[in-house]
Amino acid sequence: MFTLNPNAQSTAITAEDIQGMITHWLATPVNGYLGSEYGCDVKSLLQKALHSGIADAFIAKMKKDIPILSVIPQENISLYSIPEPPDKLRLFIAIAGITTVEINP
């Protein structure tokens, strides 16, 4: 007979888990781990138009480094910006409407 253990921990990945993974990835420089290309060059987004293809490359690298994101369809992952006066631009990553992470270069 099968019984459930009420003390067992859930193995479901939550929005907070995904947000933590992305936050860690954003804070880790490329090649931050020996022998691995894992990491992000956030400053590469500065002074470039997001529609120039840089946003797609950024998201592709993120999906490569965080494999769980590969199950989320491409149209549900977005990188967007909000202008903030006088001359600041705030960047965000939104994942399927469940979590949003601010990018701080």
C-alpha positions as CSV (number, residue, x, y, z in Angstrom):
1,M,0.0,0.0,0.0
2,F,1.3,3.5,-0.9
3,T,1.2,6.2,1.7
4,L,2.2,9.8,1.5
5,N,4.8,11.2,3.9
6,P,3.4,14.4,5.3
7,N,7.0,15.5,6.2
8,A,8.3,15.1,2.7
9,Q,9.5,18.2,0.9
10,S,7.8,19.3,-2.3
11,T,10.0,19.0,-5.4
12,A,7.9,21.5,-7.5
13,I,9.8,24.5,-8.8
14,T,8.1,27.7,-7.8
15,A,8.3,31.2,-9.2
16,E,10.6,32.2,-6.3
17,D,12.9,29.3,-7.4
18,I,13.0,30.6,-11.0
19,Q,13.5,34.1,-9.8
20,G,16.4,33.0,-7.6
21,M,18.0,31.1,-10.5
22,I,17.8,34.1,-12.7
23,T,19.1,36.5,-10.0
24,H,22.1,34.2,-9.4
25,W,22.8,34.0,-13.2
26,L,22.7,37.8,-13.5
27,A,25.1,38.2,-10.6
28,T,27.6,35.6,-12.0
29,P,30.1,36.8,-14.6
30,V,30.7,34.8,-17.7
31,N,33.2,32.0,-17.0
32,G,32.7,32.6,-13.3
33,Y,32.9,28.9,-12.8
34,L,36.1,27.2,-13.9
35,G,35.5,25.3,-17.1
36,S,32.0,26.6,-17.6
37,E,30.6,29.4,-19.8
38,Y,27.8,29.9,-17.2
39,G,27.1,33.5,-16.3
40,C,25.9,36.8,-17.7
41,D,27.5,39.9,-19.1
42,V,24.8,42.4,-18.1
43,K,26.9,45.4,-19.2
44,S,26.7,44.1,-22.8
45,L,23.1,45.4,-22.8
46,L,24.1,49.0,-22.1
47,Q,23.9,51.5,-25.0
48,K,22.3,49.0,-27.4
49,A,18.8,48.8,-28.7
50,L,16.9,45.8,-27.4
51,H,15.3,45.3,-30.9
52,S,18.8,44.9,-32.5
53,G,18.9,41.2,-31.6
54,I,20.9,41.6,-28.4
55,A,17.8,40.8,-26.3
56,D,17.2,37.5,-28.2
57,A,20.9,36.5,-27.8
58,F,20.7,37.4,-24.1
59,I,17.6,35.3,-23.6
60,A,19.1,32.4,-25.6
61,K,22.2,32.4,-23.3
62,M,20.0,32.5,-20.2
63,K,18.0,29.5,-21.5
64,K,21.3,27.6,-22.3
65,D,22.7,28.3,-18.8
66,I,19.4,27.7,-16.9
67,P,18.0,24.5,-18.6
68,I,14.7,24.6,-16.7
69,L,13.8,27.7,-18.8
70,S,14.0,25.7,-22.0
71,V,10.5,24.2,-21.2
72,I,9.0,27.7,-21.2
73,P,8.0,28.8,-24.8
74,Q,10.1,31.6,-26.2
75,E,7.2,34.0,-26.4
76,N,6.7,33.7,-22.6
77,I,10.2,35.0,-21.8
78,S,10.8,38.7,-22.5
79,L,13.3,41.4,-21.8
80,Y,11.8,44.9,-21.6
81,S,12.8,48.3,-20.5
82,I,11.1,51.2,-18.7
83,P,12.5,54.7,-19.1
84,E,13.0,56.6,-15.9
85,P,13.7,60.3,-16.0
86,P,16.0,62.1,-16.5
87,D,18.2,59.6,-18.4
88,K,17.9,56.1,-16.8
89,L,16.5,53.0,-18.3
90,R,15.4,50.1,-16.1
91,L,15.7,46.6,-17.6
92,F,13.5,43.6,-16.6
93,I,13.2,39.9,-17.5
94,A,9.6,38.6,-17.4
95,I,9.0,34.9,-17.3
96,A,5.5,33.7,-18.4
97,G,3.8,36.3,-16.2
98,I,4.8,34.5,-13.0
99,T,7.9,36.4,-12.1
100,T,9.8,39.5,-13.1
101,V,13.5,40.2,-12.3
102,E,15.1,43.6,-12.6
103,I,18.5,43.7,-14.3
104,N,21.0,45.9,-12.5
105,P,24.2,46.4,-14.6
